[in-house]
């Protein structure tokens, strides 16, 4: 756990919120100023060089159509994990150790294994 940064809602939490219909992206934005600022940046020309409509589909997906993937729900936790990563990166030896531990433990997550599991379990082709 000390070598990875896990953040956000767990699968069960998302499922429960989805089943209860209790997720409200606008409430997340209201209660987290950094989320509100990010969402409002999508409606401004700050990121687009003069075309505030460029990110309108993303804004609409998040704020109008209910944020199907719970992006805003995870944004504060992502920001906190990012801050932790920045702090860890400042410790060159600690960062290098974490990187090496992650490389050494990555074998299970090989793309070959993953594709084979999808081929067998999801697509039924292997």
N, C-alpha and C positions, 0 to 999 in steps of 0.2 A: 504493500500500500504506500510506502514512503517513496516509491519510485514512479508512481503514476498520479495523474490528476483526474479523478472521477468527479463529475458534477451533474447536477440536474435531477429531474424526476426519474424514478424507477418505473419500469414497465407497469407494475401493479398500480402505482399511483396514477399514471396516465389513464389506465383502463378504468379505474374507479371514478376519476373525474369525468371521463368521457361518458360512462354509464349514467352518472348522476347529472350530467349536463352542467357541472359546476364551474367549468373553466371560463373565465371572463378576461380576455386579453386587455380590454380597456382598464379593468381594475388593476391588473399588473402594472400597466403603464402609469396609472395614477399613483400607485403606491411606491414606485421606484423611479425617481427623477431621471436616472441614467437611461432607463428603458424609454421613458417618454421622450427624452432628447434624441435617442436613436430613431424612434418612430417618426418624430417630427422632421428629422433630417431627410427622411425618405420623401417627404412632401415639399421640401424646399429645393432651391436651385444650388445649394451649398455643395452638393456632391456631383452635380450634373453640368456645371458650367452654363447655366441659364435655361435648362429645360426641366422644370419641376415635375413634369408628367412622366419622366423617364422611369422612375421607380414606383409609379402609381399602382401597377399590378401587384407589386410586393406589399405595399402599404395596404391595399385592399384585401389581399390574402390574410394579412395579419389582423387588421383592425375591423374590416367590414365582414369578411367571410369566416371569422372565428379562429384563425390561427390553427389550422388542422393538425399541424405537427408540433404544437406547444412550444414554438420557438421562443416566444416572449417569456413563457413560464421558466425557461432554463437560462435566460440571459443574465439575470443577477448572479446565479451560481457560476455561470461561465466566466463572468467578470472577476469573481473571487478566485476561481481556479487559475485564471490568467495572471492575476496578481501574485499568486503563490509561485507560478512557473517563472515569472520575471525575477522574483526573489531567489528562487533556486538557481536560476541561470547566472545570477551575480556571483554565486559560489562556484567557481570553475571546477573545482575538484568534486564537489557534490553533484553538479550537473553531469560531469563526465561519468561518475559512478552510476548515476541513474540511467544514463544513456546506455552504458555497457550492460547493465542488468536487464534492461528492456530488450536489447539486441539478443542477449543470451536466452531470454525466455520467449522469444518471438516464434520459435519453431512451430509450436502448436497452431499458430495463427497463419500458417502459410496459405497462400492463395490456392495451391493445388488441393489441399485438404478441404478448404471452403467450397471450391467449385465442385469437387466430388460429392460433398454433402448436399449441396443444392441439386446437383444432377440426380442423386438418389432420392432424397427426401421431398423435394419440391417439384422437380420437373419429371421424375420417374423415367429417366433416360439412361441410367448407368446400372 
